[in-house]
């Protein structure tokens, strides 16, 4: 429901200043008050934990993103016919973002495939550890998206829009459900560097700024300038309380200043993070068995294993949406000239991801935690020469997968054609993936809206359908 419709609610009759003082939330709280009719009378704090539209299967999301375009036919989409017809000439209808007729040659995968688990799902030899937990994974082998450009494809994967800057999906989830821990951000991104399109991927855009992602960088100081609590914390609390009073008095004179409201809340969250964040990022008390599960050496503070273990610890502490990016916009999966790059990149994330799924399951968390892995698009099963060492961008068909959080494990949804060029059955668009993620969190993607510039916006724009066959 939009901001403009809030006048239909039967609030008491305070002045605008009195209402802002009671809400302690400013413009962001006003926007949230119109989210759903059933929230009438609930807290107007934009970060307060709120009930979903309907009973949820998952309470949180851990979103794993591999930057650059991972080849589906070399990883999770087994194509025996592609292997048999290696070197065969075909006519492609699209090449380097151009439509037409292009004579190209089929190229088989560099790595073998084998079935894993009771389900017998086929997985590339690039991911043997993930194969060991494949019975918890739901594979989507007929994904497609709107752009084969890195920036646009990455934005679409995160925001639902390849054309314009929009709020990231983590910001939408924070906006819809709030946080379970006021001392930590509701949406966090753990990444050594930004992917294509940069921090726009986790921005809040027109949503209240308190919902944007907080970027933590692997290393000795993942959140710069955040110091642990000290004996001077009480004095600091008094100082911040004074600053808060002055800020809120100022806010009353600038009632619609979203940036000021967000800054006030950033002070509050930053103070709370001084107590909780250092402990959450401290892996010194984790057992040797747990570190080994993630492929971590004691004392390590970088690498995807570190990112995955920290994500589990933050999820335990109530962070609603966590995104892990394995690499930034350079030295990534964009293997135009050498598919051999996929091997070292897969080795870096295979054991950590399997360890995360195993760890969540052992702790009884996987059932309520939705783990999602994706990339911006796939790579062509063909190229200009049969012996070409690389593959080009391919948004017409690729693979994503999900685990936990209410999806069927050991299941494959959708099938590409015999070469992995186009979806055959069960095609899933990025909007469908986002709609399904929100559904598992208990939110109707058509009802989770925000009125901006005269229209109601949503993560899935004007499209998207829940992929119901994958729901457990």
N, C-alpha and C positions, 0 to 999 in steps of 0.2 A: 504494500500500500504506500502511496506517495506522501511526501511532506504536506502537499497541498490539501490532503484529505484529513489532516489531523484535527481540524476544527469540528469534525463530527463526534469526537470523543467528549464525554461528560466529565471534564476535569472540574475541580473547584474553581473559584473565580479569583485567582491571584493576579497581580500585575505581572508583566513580562519579567521584570527584574526579580520579583519574588519567586516566580516559577524557575528561573535560572538558578537562583540561590538554592532552592530545594533540590533541584535535579543534580546540581554540582556537575553538570555535564555539558553545558553550553550547546552549541549548534549541533554537535555530533549526537547528543542525546535527543534533541528534537527530531533529528532525522530518524533515529532508531524507533522513536515512539510510534511511528506509523508503519512499522514493519509488518506486523500481523494483528488482526483484530483481537486474537486471544490474549495478546500481551497487555490489553488495557488494564491499568491499575498496577502493572508490574513495575520493577525498578526501571528508571529511565537512564541509568548508567550504561553507556554504549558498550562497555566491556563486561558487564555483568553476565554471568552464565544464564542462558535462557533455554527453555524447552524447545525441542524441534517441532515441526509440523505434525509428525506422527512418530510412533516408536522407531528408534534408530537401531540399526545393526552394528554401527561403529560409533565410537566416541571421538576418534581422532584419526588423522591421516599422516602417514609418512610417505612423501612423494619423492621418488628417486628419478633423477633426470640425467641422462647421458647426452651431452652436447655434441652436435655435429652430424647426426644422421647415422644410426647404427644399421648395418645391413641385416635385414630380416632373413634373407636366404642363407646367410652364413651363421646365424645364431639360433633362432627359434622356429623358423618356418621351413620344415624339411621338404625338399622338392626332388624326389628320385628322378622325375622326368627331366629336370634341369641337368642333373648329373649325366643321364644317358644321352642327352642331346647337346652336350657341350660342343661348342664350335659351330653349331648349326646356324644358318642365316635366317633371320626373321625380319619382318617389317614392323618397326615400332611407330606408334601414332604420336609420340611425344618425345622430345629430346631437348635437354637444357632449356626447359620452360617454353618451348616452341611446339606448336601443333603442326602435323604434317605427316609425311611418309619417309621413314628413315631406315635404311638397310643396316642392320646391326647383327652382332654375333652373340649367342648365348654363352654365358660363362658360369661354370659350375662353382660351388663353394670350395674354398681352400681346405676346409676342415670337415671331418666326418661327423655323422650324427648317430645317436643310439637312443633306444627307449630307456626310460628311467621309471622307477617306482612301480607301485601296483597299477597305476593308471597307464603306464606304458607311453607317456608323452615323450616325443622325440626332441632331444636337445643337442645342440652342437657340442663338440669336444672343447670348445672355448669355455663352456660353463659347466664343468663336472660337479662343482659344489652345489650350484643351483639345481642341477639334476637330482642331487640327493634329497632335496626338499620339494621336488616337483609335485608331489601329491597335495601340497598346500597351495599350489599356484593355478590360477585360471588364465590361460593364454588367449589373447585376442589376435588372431592371425589374419584379419581382413580390415585392419585400420586404414583410414585414408584421411587426408586433410586438404586445406585449400591452397597451400603455397609450397613450392619447393625452394624457396629462398630461406636462408638461415634466420635472418632477423624476423621475417614475417612468420615463418614456421614456428619459431621459438615463442614469439608473442602469442600466436594462436594456441599453442599447447598450454600456455600459462593463463591467458586472459580470455580466450575464446574469440579473439579478434585479431586477424592478420593485417588489418588495414588501419586501425586507430588504437591509440593508447587507451586501455581500459583497466579496471582493477584486476589484480591477480586473483587466482582462485582461493589462495590462502586468505586474502583480505575479505573475499566474499564469505568464507566459512567463519572467520572471526566476527564479521558483521552479523551473520545469522545466528551464531550460537554463543558468542562471547567467549570468555576465558574461564578456566577452572582454577587458575592461580594468578591472583593480581600482582604477585611479585615477579612474574615472568611474562614476557610477551606472549600473546595468544598465537602469533605466527612468527616462526623463525626460519631462517635460511642458513644452512651451514655449507659453505662453499669456499674453495681456495681462491676462486676468481669468478667474476660474473660471466654468464653465458652470453650468446648473441642477444642484442637488444638491451643488455645491461640490467640495471636495477628496476627498469620499467616492469620487469616480469613479476616482481613482488611489491610493486607500488599499490597504493590505495586509490589513486586518481580522484574521482569525485566522491568516493566513500569517505566517511570521517577518517582523518589521518591517523588516528590511533590504531587502525586496523592494518596498516602497512607492515611488511615483513621486517624483522630485525636481522641483519646480516652478521653472522659469526664466522670468523676466518680461522681455519685450523692453524695451530701454532701455539707458542707459549702464552700469548695474550689474545685469545679468540674474540674478546669484546674489549677493544682498546679503551683505556681511561676508566674501566670499571674496576674499582678496588674493593677488596673484601671489607666487611664491617670491622671497625676498630673501636677501642674504648671511647673515641670521640663521636661515636654514632649518635648518642643522645643529643649532643650539642648540634650536630648536623641536622638532626630531625627537627630541632627547635628552629634552626635557621630556615629550613625548607618550609616549615609550617608558616613562618612569617612571609616568606616569598609567595607561598600559595595564597595567603590571605590578600596580599597586595595584587597578585595576578587576578584573583577572582573579583576583586573590586574593580579592576580595570576591565575585566570581561563583561561586567554588568553594563558598562558604558559602550561596549562593542559586541552586542548580543549575537551577531551573526558571524563572528570571526572564528572560523573553523581552525585556522592555523594557530591562533592563541590557545584555543581549547586543547588542541593536540599537544602544544608545548607544555601546558599545565600537566596533562596526563603523562607526558614523557618524564617530567620530574618525579612524579609519583612512582612510576614503574622503575625508573633508574635507581631510586632509593631502595625499593624492594629488591631489585636485582643484586644490589651489593651484598645482601644477606644470602640469597638463594643461588644465584648464577655461579659463583665460584665453586660452590659445593657440587653443583650439577655437572660442571666441566672437569671436576677432579676425579680421575680414574684410579687413584692410588689405592682405594679400598676394594676395587674389583678383584675377584679371585683370578688365579693363574688360569683356571679352566675357562673362565669367561673371556679373558684376553686371548687365549689360544683359539677360542671359537671364532673370533673376529679376525684372527691372523695378526694380532697386535703384540708387540714387545712392550714389556713394562717400561713406562716413562715416555713412550711415543706420544706425540701430540699432533701428528699430521697423518694424512692418508685416509682412504675411504673407510677403512676399518674403524679408525678413530671417529670419523663422522657418524658412522652407523651406531656405534656404542653410545656416543653422546646423545644421539637422537633417541635411543631407547630410554636413557636416563631422563631426558627432558619430557618425553611422553609420560613417563611415570609421574612426573611432577606437574602434569596438567597442561602442558603446551598443546594447543588444539591442532595446529597444522605445522608440520615440519617438512622442509624441502632440503634434500641433499643433492648437490651438483658435483659430479665426480671430477670434472675438469672445466676450465673456462673456455673462452672463445678461441684459444690457440692450442695447438698440440692435442686436438680432440679426435672424435670419430669420423671426421670428414676425409675419408680415405680415397680421394680422387686418384692418386698416383700409386698407392701401395696399400692393398688390403691387409698386408702383414701387420700394419699398425693396430688392427683390431685385437691381435693376440695379447700384446702387452696391456692394452686398455682393459680387456676382459679379465686378465689375470689380476688387475688391481681392484676390481669390484666383485668378482665372483664369490670368493670366500666371505668377504664382509656381508654381502647381501644374504647369503645362505645362513651366516651366523646370526644376523638380525632376525630372520624368520624363525630360526631355531630358538633363539633366546626369548623372543616374544612368546613363543608357544610354551616353552618350559615355565615361564612366569605367569601363564594364564592370561596374557595380554593380547595374543594374536586374534582371539575371537572378537575383541572390541577395537582392534587397530586395523585400519585399512592401509595396506602397503601397495603402492602403485609404482610401476616402472614404465618409463616411456622415453622417447626421443622425438625430435621434431619431424622426422620422416625416415623412410628407408633408403635403400640404394638399388640402382638398376641391376636386374639379373642379366643384363647384356651390356655390350660396349662396342666401340668402333672396330676393335680387333679381338679375335678369339683369345689371344695371348696377352691382352691388356692387363696390367697388374692392379688396376683400381676399378672403382664403380662410381657412377654419378648419382646426383640427387634423384630421389623418387618418392613423390608424395602420394602417388596413386594407390600404393599398397605398402603396408609395413606392419610391424608387430608391437604391441604393448602387452603388459600383463598385470594382474592384480592378485593379492593374497590376503587372507584373513578378512575381518570386518564384514562378514555376511556374503562372501562370494563362494562359488563352488570350487573346491580344490581338486587338482588332478583333472581339469576340464579344459577342453579347447572349444572356443566359440569362433565361428567363422572359418572360412577356407578360401585361400587365394586360388587362382587358376594354376594349371600344371607347372608354370614357370615362376609363379610369384609376381606376375606383372600387374594383375588387376584382381580386386576382390571377386570371388565367385559367389559364395553364400555368406550370410551373416555379417555383412559390411557394417563397420562401426566408425562413425565420424567423430572427430574431436569433441563436438558438441554432445554427442551421445555418451562419450566417456565422462565428460563433466557432469551431465545430467545423472548418470549412474552413481558417481561419487557422492553427489549431493543427496541422492535418494538413500544411499546406505547410511548417511549421517542424519537421516530423518527429515530432509528438507525437499520440498517440491520445487524443482528448478524454475517452474513458471510463476511461482508465488514469491520467490526470493528476489525482490526487485528494489530499485532505488530510483526515485524521480530526479532527473537532472536535465536541464536545458529543455524542459517541456515534454519529456517522454520518460516512460519507465524502462530502465535498463536492467538486464540480468546477465549472468555469466554465459548463458547459452544463447544470447541474442534472441532471435525469433525462431530457433530451431531446437534440435536435441530431443532424443527419446531415451528413456531408461532401457538398458539392455537387460530385460527381465530374464532371459534364459540362463544368465550366469548367476542369478541370485540363489543363495542356498535356502 
